[in-house]
């Protein structure tokens, strides 16, 4: 997922959508066999959502579909590039408010801003680490989450994701790894020379 062309003007970026395209190319190359390289994966199914296609509803639907299709031998990668924020550091001009909680934010909250993020309605229109975590805890196989956003170090799965002991044991067996481009409260940057973010 890569979002540069946000509907909120002050959130627009230049290269996040390019980053998603580059990640797609890397994984497709891992499927290509040739006389020099053996394919790393038997099959690669890449779904890329860029800009206008990267709505909250569509991202969550694609994740749900991916998780439903996974077997214990599969590996899943979720790449998110765009704006991310937490409860301590807010992006310029955006006020984070959780209306359902009377304006209070949960500690260490991470939100990814899809293309249809709405100012003042972030908890309704953004994708939280809790939503992502709830989905991936159900996944079979291995999961890698790569966050190329500001404040991505605030991402966490939380303590209340599941009370099912078998599910927790299964996750320990297969594993979920998270790579964050920044610390919680740290900005990510776009580089005009390489036309990418980090």
Secondary structure, DSSP 8 states (H G I E B T S, - for coil): -B--S-SSGGG--SSHHHHHHHHHHHHHHTT---SS---SSS-------BGGG--HHHHHHHHHHHHHH--TT-EEEEEEESEEEESSS--TT-----GGGTT---TT-EEEE-TT--TT-HHHHSEEHHHHHHHHTT--SEEEEEEESTTGGG----S-S---HHHHHHHHHH-EEEEESS-TT----EETTTTEE-
